[in-house]
Amino acid sequence: MVNVDKSTAFDILSLMIQRVGADVIIEELVQQLDGDELCDMVSGLDQYLFDNQYSNCIDEGLMF
């Protein structure tokens, strides 16, 4: 794939999600991350989107 800007990549990703669903895309993205990268991403999402609502679960290694 040719290098594209972030906006274009987001648009392409949105089209992919519409076609196969978010679960499939998330599963594929998670497969590309190591454990530390995934934990960092989940922590960042928790902080940004959920005001650290899940931080205790993340700190204790509890996943639902």
C-alpha positions as CSV (number, residue, x, y, z in Angstrom):
1,M,0.0,0.0,0.0
2,V,1.2,3.4,-0.9
3,N,1.8,5.7,2.1
4,V,-1.3,7.8,2.7
5,D,-2.1,10.5,5.2
6,K,-3.9,9.8,8.5
7,S,-7.2,11.1,7.2
8,T,-7.2,8.8,4.1
9,A,-6.1,5.8,6.2
10,F,-9.0,6.5,8.6
11,D,-11.5,6.7,5.7
12,I,-10.2,3.4,4.3
13,L,-10.4,1.8,7.8
14,S,-14.0,3.1,8.2
15,L,-15.0,1.5,4.8
16,M,-13.4,-1.8,6.0
17,I,-15.3,-1.7,9.2
18,Q,-18.6,-1.1,7.3
19,R,-17.8,-4.1,5.2
20,V,-16.7,-6.7,7.7
21,G,-17.7,-5.2,11.1
22,A,-15.7,-3.7,14.0
23,D,-15.1,-7.1,15.7
24,V,-13.2,-8.5,12.7
25,I,-11.1,-5.4,12.4
26,I,-10.3,-5.2,16.1
27,E,-9.3,-8.8,16.2
28,E,-6.9,-8.3,13.3
29,L,-5.4,-5.1,14.9
30,V,-5.0,-6.9,18.2
31,Q,-3.1,-9.8,16.5
32,Q,-0.5,-7.2,15.3
33,L,0.2,-5.9,18.8
34,D,2.4,-7.4,21.5
35,G,1.0,-7.6,25.1
36,D,2.5,-4.3,26.2
37,E,1.3,-2.4,23.2
38,L,-2.2,-3.7,23.6
39,C,-2.3,-2.8,27.3
40,D,-1.0,0.7,26.5
41,M,-3.7,1.1,23.9
42,V,-6.5,-0.1,26.2
43,S,-5.2,2.2,29.0
44,G,-5.2,5.1,26.6
45,L,-8.7,4.4,25.4
46,D,-9.9,4.1,29.0
47,Q,-8.4,7.4,29.9
48,Y,-9.6,9.3,26.8
49,L,-13.0,7.8,26.3
50,F,-14.1,6.5,29.7
51,D,-12.3,8.8,32.2
52,N,-10.4,5.9,33.7
53,Q,-13.5,3.9,34.5
54,Y,-11.7,0.6,33.8
55,S,-8.3,1.6,35.3
56,N,-8.7,-0.6,38.4
57,C,-9.5,-3.6,36.2
58,I,-6.5,-2.9,33.9
59,D,-4.2,-2.4,36.9
60,E,-5.2,-5.6,38.4
61,G,-5.1,-7.5,35.1
62,L,-8.8,-8.2,35.2
63,M,-10.5,-8.4,31.8
64,F,-14.2,-9.2,31.5
